[in-house]
């Protein structure tokens, strides 16, 4: 029996030896994705782009902007509102030797093509006994704001992560986003890329030119010995803010950006939990049946003797997203709630916890809940 996933080379064209650095520039995550897609499209003529908005002036939040200056217009295909059919066509193109990149304005649009994604793209390599492969990338935007309400504010990564044969990534940082999108395009498996709209604003130092980041699991973004926090996508940025304030008060914590949800690699997290004895997960999506639930179950089963307290999960509550700004208050986890959860797990005095929360909320300066915080412009 063959594997349902194919290995792909992750060797970088401009990878440097230890101690050397590549030229870099400060970019937002959205611009970094655009540059990564541009670089790989210039290098590989088999890369095609399908999108609802590839020729729109907004160009999918700017991530596809100016591609026509570098590649032939015939490789930029404007999609009709027929996701099931177009993703089926893209799967066929991938089987015929192309590398399609499909960009959807919202993750919910993929719900109209789930049979193609889950039953065809994910399984063709397996059911053909390795004869066929589907090197396809499906980008989907998640996130909040706009008063989008229950049908356009969801984060459905758990659905895609449940299915063998797919790879699922959620970059939170600009450098990762550029390198991972290139690796995703070159990977011989179907790769789901979930981009939180607010992370598009986060900026950082990004290597110039074509480079790759491996699709291989979590990265530690803050270090500490009191507690281990694992977050996905935009919630990683909120966890960083909480960790930075907790450290100021003398309580440093480990924070991991999960980065890759499938294949799920938890060795670094298990090592951390064996040191700290405590685990907090923060989902971008729903708490129930979420990614955090899987992490908590696996870590509990492998690190049970090291745990000093039961794992805690944060995520969206078990009801649809409200549309109004008033009703959405408290719906999304944020840095203040993450910090309070950490403080409760560490048995900190309520007075200390209140001061930590107040410090975090003061930094936000009263911005409405559905407006991105300037803090997230980085650089990180």
Secondary structure, DSSP 8 states (H G I E B T S, - for coil): ---SS-------TT---TT----EEEEEHHHHHHHHHHHHHHH-TTEEEEETTTTSTTTTTTTTTTGGGTS-GGGEEE--S-HHHHHHHHHHHHHTT-EEEEEESSGGGGGGGHIIIIIIITTHHHHTTTS-----EEEEEE---TT-GGGSS---HHHHHTSTTEEEE---SHHHHHHHHHHHHH-SSEEEEEEEGGGGG-EEEEESSS--------EEEE--SS-EEEE-THHHHHHHHHHHHHHHTT---EEEE--EEES---HHHHHHHHHH--EEEEEEEESTTSHHHHHHHHHHHHHGGG-SS--EEEEE-SS---SSTTTTTTTS--HHHHHHHHHHHTT--HHHHHHHHHHHHHHHTT--TTS--GGGG---
